[in-house]
């Protein structure tokens, strides 16, 4: 319920911009990759942890340990 409230109040365009910047940066193979400032920008725009995780997973996938 609280996530729904946050999503209604936030600036959707700003969240979209922040997640797009994070997606684009995570797609590069640069050893100088600096994602934390982009993640902080996304959090400040009120993106959820799930949205940020899905954005990164789009390029990197998910870790699935073998059992």
Beta strands, then each sheet from edge to edge (+ up, - down):
end
